[in-house]
Structures are given as C-alpha cells and as structure tokens.
Amino acid sequence: MNLSVPKEALSQLLYLASTIVERRTTMPILANVKLTADNGKLAIAATDLEISLAGEVAATIKTPGSITIGGKVLYEIARELPGETVSLHAQKAQRLEIESGQSRFKINGISADEYPAVQGVTLRKKTAVDAQKLYEMFKKTAFCVSTDETRYNINGVYVEGSNPNAKGEKGQIRFVATDGHRLAMIDRPAEGLEIQDQVIIPRKGLQELMKVLENNDGVAYVDSYEGFFIVESGSVTMGVRLVDGQFPDYRQVIPLETTTTIEVPREELLAAVRRVSLVTTDKSRTIKFKLVAGNLVVSSQSPEHGEASESLVVNQTGNEVTIGFSAKYVQDLLVAMEESETVTLRLSGDLGAGVFTGSADDLYTCIVMPMRFE
C-alpha cells in the first residue's frame, strides 16, 4: 500500500474512528483501525463489536493494499504532523511508514486479514433526514440517560414513531431518556424518519453518533435493522448495536393534573440555581423552590457551608408550593432549553414531579422528580 492523502481529512476521519476502538480488550486487534487503499480512496474502518464505523477520503493511490494500525496512536500522529499532505506506505512486514514535511514515523501494525468483519455499516434502505434535527433530538435527551449498568434497559435513548393518521397527517418521531430520577422527551414531525420498530440506542453509541452528525448542515441517511441503528453522514457511516431490552412505560411518570404553574425567565432561573447551589454539598445537591404570591424563592443550606437564597418574580397561577429538586438536574434541563426565553414549570403539590417546558419548543419536555429536604 502506498498513497498520499490530505492531512485535515485524514485527521478528522481518524478522530471519529479513534474514539470507537478499545485499548483494553480480549481481542487486541480491536484497538486498531483498518486502512484500505483502492480506487482513488483511502477507506478507514473501526469497530468494538458494538459500534462500527466506515469512512473514506479521496487519496492519490500509487499502490493499493491494506493494513491495520493502532487507532489512537495513528490519530495522535496524524493530528500533529506538520505538512498539509500525508504519505502512507505499508511494508510487507506489517509496518506503516508515515511521512509529512520533515517528520517520519514507522508504526507496527497487524495484517488486515485478521481484522473482524465490520457489521452494521450497510444501509438496507436510505431514508433521508435533516442531520441537525437528528442531532438536536440526541443532544436534548442524552443527558438524561442512565449510567447504572444494572438497569441496561434505560442505558440509552428510546425511539418510537407514530404512523400517519386517517386524515393523512404525517406521524411523529419521539425520543425519550430517563435515569429513574428525571426524564427528557422530544417530539418532531417524522418527515421521512419513520421507524416502525421501537428501539433503544445505547449511551456510548449516542455520543459517537452526535460526533458524526454535529457538523453536517445538510442531509443524513438512517436505517434500523438486524439489531443496528445506522447513520450515514457525509462520507462516514456508523452503526450502533441496539439495546436488547424493554424500555419502561415512561408515560406513568407524566403527571396528569397540575395545581400550580410558574412562568419564569430561563436565564434568570438558571443563574439563580447556579448561585444558590454553590453552598450545597456533593452528597446533597438539593435546592428548595418556595412559591408565594408570585415570588419564587430558590434556596439551599448545608452544615458545611451555610445557606443561600434568591428571589425571582414569576407569573403564577394556582396554589402556593414548596418543593425540592436536584440543582444539577434543573441546571441540565435549563441549559438544554437554551433557545427559550422563558420556561414554564407545572407542579402538582409538594411531592409531585416537576414538568418543565420552554417557550421556544412546546414539543420538548423535561420531568424532574422531587427531592426531600430538611
């Protein structure tokens, strides 16, 4: 194998691949990426058997061939090379020579014949979607995904679709994530993103898919089959093995009745929560919301640091209420609602869940369970 390739394009593709490969694995070759040069392109493949990536970049091919090289070290080298073009030359002894400017590297590799088949990178049916819409739906739910590995069925974002109704109106796609203490739910018109099966996309896969979609302002293509959720964005295709489990009935935690409604400027509430939470402890990040006659008092106290409070003027309807929330959970959702000038909080008593929506997007809802406080 002998070729030259633009450094910037190579580095970007290796960045995506390097975050997938596993250094600690029972199969050492999974720490490598597979390089294949042919037909005027350098193809790069990576997999940890749960997430797979296949991408390509235009290259000047002198001699076709293939080899596998440690993914993280290859990315780090490519990123630091001085020139705008990189030359790659694989020898028969499974060593890769890398040249750029005055820099020279010789890196040990493994034969490409030993690399496992990369699954989940072929789209059976290309369904075009708005890449930024898909990215937004991931971003606005991913922060609520559970990190408790024993509850594998909530270790991802749940995706479900609805079909067009009898009037011919388009269905919707819904993303839901929860860790048992909070929930984020976002709906969008399907517009070609119809998914017949209900699927759960795992946490690590979400992060990798977001990297692939983030800088794509155009169209991406999706498919879901044979246990993989597959996204093609630009010259990169990524497949994520789905969680094999039943997502809990999230509708049970959505309050059916509301006794108090508060409308408050988002940035003012976010700033108040951040300031008040400075005196909370790591073990108890609880803050108190006390609503009295159109004033929301946000407060906290801890034996170690003392106490803090801040008052905000809000639009109130319904009963007065005093309720505790996790400061981190409230901050996370207020940051996620960054497009909204105001947020609406609906409550059903001192012990009911808090339902947050933003003024800019009534199809996006966050629910936070209350916390007890002294």
Sequence and secondary structure as in RCSB ss.txt:
>XXXX:A:sequence
MNLSVPKEALSQLLYLASTIVERRTTMPILANVKLTADNGKLAIAATDLEISLAGEVAATIKTPGSITIGGKVLY
EIARELPGETVSLHAQKAQRLEIESGQSRFKINGISADEYPAVQGVTLRKKTAVDAQKLYEMFKKTAFCVSTDET
RYNINGVYVEGSNPNAKGEKGQIRFVATDGHRLAMIDRPAEGLEIQDQVIIPRKGLQELMKVLENNDGVAYVDSY
EGFFIVESGSVTMGVRLVDGQFPDYRQVIPLETTTTIEVPREELLAAVRRVSLVTTDKSRTIKFKLVAGNLVVSS
QSPEHGEASESLVVNQTGNEVTIGFSAKYVQDLLVAMEESETVTLRLSGDLGAGVFTGSADDLYTCIVMPMRFE
>XXXX:A:secstr
 EEEEEHHHHHHHHHHHHTT  SS SSGGGGEEEEEEETTEEEEEEE SSEEEEEEEE EEEE EEEEEEHHHHH
HHHHH SSSEEEEEE TTSEEEEEETTEEEEEEEE GGGS    S   SS EEEEHHHHHHHHHHHHTT    TT
 GGGSEEEEEE    TT    EEEEEEE SSEEEEEEEE TT   SS EEEEHHHHHHHHHHHTT  SEEEEEEE
TTEEEEEETTEEEEEE   S    GGGGS S  SEEEEEEHHHHHHHHHHHGGGS SS  EEEEEEETTEEEEEE
EETTTEEEEEEEE EEEE  EEEEEEHHHHHHHHHHTTT SEEEEEE SSSS EEEEETTEEEEEEEE  B   
